[in-house]
Amino acid sequence: MRLLGHAHRSLDPKGRLMLTPEFRDQLLAASPDGRLVLTIYQGQIIGITPGQWESFVAEMEEKLTAPSAALQTMRRVFMAGYSEVILDKQGRIQLPAHLRKSGRLGTDVVLVGVGRSFEIWDKDRFEALLEQSQEDVSAELAQAGVKLPF
């Protein structure tokens, strides 16, 4: 699964979000019953498949035997934000009120593909992110052996 690009969307009065057809098709291929997991991470709503959730939680429980206070806080927020949703026949998901509040979402949002997951941003916050100058990460990429294609 590789979710890429972004799409501007509006939440309906019930807090439902229409996924793009491309996102919907890829997510249904990875989770045929239409179940998705939403949570909060770094102030954004993150969407992943239940399988991805289970793998990550199991890996954290296995490998993080003495997590730092910062990692414990991240884990606490991540776990507390957990909500399982189901894609409806129109390709919509219901965003729980606690996640809309944590993600500081208004009516206008941006659905952002970030590879194996997607993020849901408030439109104004996402546009502000795009306007920020980006830090140079070329050295970090080079250290990891990743070559930019341009």
Phi, psi and chi 1 to 4 in degrees:
 res  aa     phi    psi   chi1   chi2   chi3   chi4
   1 MET       -  130.1 -178.4  171.9   68.8      -
   2 ARG  -138.8  100.1 -174.5  160.1  -68.1  152.7
   3 LEU   -91.1  121.5  -56.3  170.0      -      -
   4 LEU  -133.0  157.9  -57.0  171.8      -      -
   5 GLY    86.2 -175.3      -      -      -      -
   6 HIS  -146.1  159.0   72.4  -80.2      -      -
   7 ALA  -144.2  135.2      -      -      -      -
   8 HIS   -80.9  135.2  -68.2  -97.4      -      -
   9 ARG  -140.5  164.6  -66.1  -74.1 -167.4 -110.2
  10 SER  -122.4  137.1  -66.8      -      -      -
  11 LEU   -76.4  139.5  -61.6 -179.8      -      -
  12 ASP   -78.6  173.1   72.7   10.4      -      -
  13 PRO   -57.8  -21.7  -26.9   35.5      -      -
  14 LYS   -91.5    3.5  -65.1 -178.9  179.1  179.4
  15 GLY    80.9   23.8      -      -      -      -
  16 ARG   -92.8  146.2  -67.4  177.0  -61.6 -162.1
  17 LEU  -121.4  128.8  171.7   67.9      -      -
  18 MET   -86.2  119.4  175.0   76.5   70.4      -
  19 LEU   -75.7  158.7  -62.2 -177.9      -      -
  20 THR   -71.5  154.2   64.8      -      -      -
  21 PRO   -57.1  -37.1  -25.1   33.5      -      -
  22 GLU   -65.1  -45.9  -61.9   81.4   12.1      -
  23 PHE   -63.1  -48.3  -79.2   24.9      -      -
  24 ARG   -55.8  -47.4 -177.6 -169.0   63.7 -128.7
  25 ASP   -63.3  -42.4  -67.1  -13.6      -      -
  26 GLN   -68.1  -40.4  -72.1 -169.0   54.3      -
  27 LEU   -67.4  -38.9  -69.9  163.3      -      -
  28 LEU   -67.9  -32.2  -76.7  171.5      -      -
  29 ALA   -65.8  -35.9      -      -      -      -
  30 ALA   -84.6  -25.4      -      -      -      -
  31 SER  -140.4   80.4 -177.3      -      -      -
  32 PRO   -56.5  -25.0  -23.7   33.1      -      -
  33 ASP   -82.4   -0.3   59.3    3.0      -      -
  34 GLY    79.6    8.4      -      -      -      -
  35 ARG   -79.0  137.7  -69.0 -177.4  -46.3  122.4
  36 LEU  -134.6  156.7  -60.3  173.6      -      -
  37 VAL  -112.9  130.7  172.1      -      -      -
  38 LEU  -114.1  144.5  -57.9  177.7      -      -
  39 THR  -154.6 -177.4 -167.9      -      -      -
  40 ILE  -112.9  136.5 -164.3   82.4      -      -
  41 TYR  -149.2  125.4 -179.7   68.7      -      -
  42 GLN    51.3   38.4  -64.4 -178.5  -26.9      -
  43 GLY    81.6    0.9      -      -      -      -
  44 GLN  -114.9  152.6  -50.7  -42.7  -45.2      -
  45 ILE   -82.0  129.6  -62.1  173.0      -      -
  46 ILE  -112.5  138.4  -55.4  -63.6      -      -
  47 GLY  -119.0  129.2      -      -      -      -
  48 ILE  -141.3  171.6   57.4  177.6      -      -
  49 THR   -82.4  157.9   66.2      -      -      -
  50 PRO   -57.5  -35.3  -27.2   36.4      -      -
  51 GLY   -63.2  -41.7      -      -      -      -
  52 GLN   -63.3  -41.7  -71.1  171.5  -55.0      -
  53 TRP   -59.5  -51.4  173.1  -90.0      -      -
  54 GLU   -60.5  -42.1  -68.2  -58.0  -33.9      -
  55 SER   -62.3  -44.5  -66.4      -      -      -
  56 PHE   -66.1  -45.7 -179.2   68.6      -      -
  57 VAL   -62.6  -43.5  168.9      -      -      -
  58 ALA   -62.4  -41.2      -      -      -      -
  59 GLU   -65.6  -40.7 -168.3  170.3   15.9      -
  60 MET   -62.1  -45.4  -82.3 -162.7  -50.3      -
  61 GLU   -64.7  -34.7  -70.9  172.5   -9.3      -
  62 GLU   -77.1  -43.9  176.2 -172.1  -24.6      -
  63 LYS   -97.8  -21.7  -65.1 -179.9  179.0  178.3
  64 LEU  -100.4   79.5  -61.3  176.6      -      -
  65 THR   -83.7  -25.0   56.0      -      -      -
  66 ALA  -139.4   67.9      -      -      -      -
  67 PRO   -69.2  150.1   23.8  -31.0      -      -
  68 SER   -67.9  167.7   66.6      -      -      -
  69 ALA   -61.1  -39.2      -      -      -      -
  70 ALA   -64.0  -41.6      -      -      -      -
  71 LEU   -70.0  -36.0 -169.4   51.8      -      -
  72 GLN   -62.8  -40.3  -71.7  177.2   32.9      -
  73 THR   -65.1  -44.4  -61.5      -      -      -
  74 MET   -59.5  -45.6  168.7  -90.6  176.7      -
  75 ARG   -63.0  -41.2 -179.2  171.5   54.6 -172.4
  76 ARG   -61.2  -48.4 -172.5  173.5  -65.6  117.6
  77 VAL   -65.5  -42.9  170.5      -      -      -
  78 PHE   -60.8  -47.6 -169.7   74.4      -      -
  79 MET   -70.1  -39.5  -62.0  -71.1 -156.9      -
  80 ALA   -67.1  -29.2      -      -      -      -
  81 GLY   -77.7  -10.8      -      -      -      -
  82 TYR   -50.4  130.6  174.8   92.0      -      -
  83 SER  -151.5  129.0 -174.1      -      -      -
  84 GLU   -95.2  130.9 -171.0  171.8  -65.7      -
  85 VAL  -125.9  163.3  -61.8      -      -      -
  86 ILE  -126.5  131.5  -61.5  177.2      -      -
  87 LEU   -62.9  130.5  -88.9  163.1      -      -
  88 ASP   -87.6  179.9   69.1   12.9      -      -
  89 LYS   -65.6  -20.6  -68.3 -180.0 -177.4 -174.6
  90 GLN   -90.0    1.4  -71.4   77.7   33.9      -
  91 GLY    80.7   26.6      -      -      -      -
  92 ARG  -105.7  153.0  -60.5  173.8  -59.7 -169.5
  93 ILE  -123.0  146.8   54.0  173.4      -      -
  94 GLN   -88.4  121.0  174.3   73.0   45.8      -
  95 LEU   -89.6  115.6  -59.8 -178.3      -      -
  96 PRO   -59.2  148.2  -20.9   32.3      -      -
  97 ALA   -56.7  -39.6      -      -      -      -
  98 HIS   -65.2  -32.2   74.6  -80.1      -      -
  99 LEU   -77.9  -37.0  -71.0  177.9      -      -
 100 ARG   -59.8  -40.0  -67.9 -166.6  -49.0  -95.5
 101 LYS   -69.3  -48.2 -179.0  178.8  178.7 -177.3
 102 SER   -62.1  -36.9  -63.7      -      -      -
 103 GLY   -83.7    1.3      -      -      -      -
 104 ARG    50.9   47.8  -62.9  172.6  -71.9 -169.4
 105 LEU   -86.8  136.4  -62.2 -176.8      -      -
 106 GLY   -96.0 -158.0      -      -      -      -
 107 THR   -74.2  -38.8  -58.3      -      -      -
 108 ASP   -91.4  123.0  -64.8  -38.7      -      -
 109 VAL  -130.5  168.6  -59.9      -      -      -
 110 VAL  -125.8  127.5 -178.5      -      -      -
 111 LEU   -92.6  121.3 -178.4   63.3      -      -
 112 VAL  -121.7  123.0 -179.2      -      -      -
 113 GLY   -84.6  128.5      -      -      -      -
 114 VAL  -127.4   41.1  -70.9      -      -      -
 115 GLY    94.7 -106.8      -      -      -      -
 116 ARG   -83.7    1.3  -63.3 -179.5  -56.2  146.9
 117 SER  -147.4  177.0   63.1      -      -      -
 118 PHE  -131.7  159.3   64.1   90.2      -      -
 119 GLU  -123.6  152.5  -62.1  175.1  -12.5      -
 120 ILE  -121.0  118.0  -56.9  166.4      -      -
 121 TRP  -114.5  148.0  -74.7   71.3      -      -
 122 ASP   -64.6  136.4  176.5   76.5      -      -
 123 LYS   -54.6  -48.0  177.4 -176.8  162.3  -86.4
 124 ASP   -64.7  -39.6  -67.9  -22.2      -      -
 125 ARG   -67.1  -38.2  -71.3 -179.5   59.0 -135.6
 126 PHE   -67.6  -42.8 -174.1   72.3      -      -
 127 GLU   -63.5  -36.5  -71.3  176.8   -4.6      -
 128 ALA   -64.7  -38.7      -      -      -      -
 129 LEU   -60.4  -44.1  173.7   73.4      -      -
 130 LEU   -65.6  -27.7  -65.7  178.6      -      -
 131 GLU   -81.6  -17.4  -68.1  174.5    6.8      -
 132 GLN   -69.5  146.0  -68.1  176.2   -1.9      -
 133 SER   -73.1  137.4   61.8      -      -      -
 134 GLN   -89.9  139.5  -55.8  -62.0  -50.0      -
 135 GLU   -68.3  148.9  -68.3 -176.1   43.4      -
 136 ASP   -76.8  118.3 -178.1    7.0      -      -
 137 VAL  -113.6   14.9  -65.1      -      -      -
 138 SER   -61.6  -36.7   57.0      -      -      -
 139 ALA   -66.0  -41.1      -      -      -      -
 140 GLU   -64.8  -40.9 -171.9  175.5   -9.9      -
 141 LEU   -62.7  -45.5  -70.7  170.5      -      -
 142 ALA   -61.9  -41.3      -      -      -      -
 143 GLN   -61.9  -33.5 -176.9  178.8    9.0      -
 144 ALA   -84.3   -4.1      -      -      -      -
 145 GLY    81.1   20.5      -      -      -      -
 146 VAL   -98.6  124.8  176.6      -      -      -
 147 LYS  -102.5  130.9  -64.5  178.5 -175.8  176.8
 148 LEU   -67.0  142.5  -70.9  171.6      -      -
 149 PRO   -82.6    6.2   30.3  -35.2      -      -
 150 PHE  -135.8      -   47.3   84.0      -      -
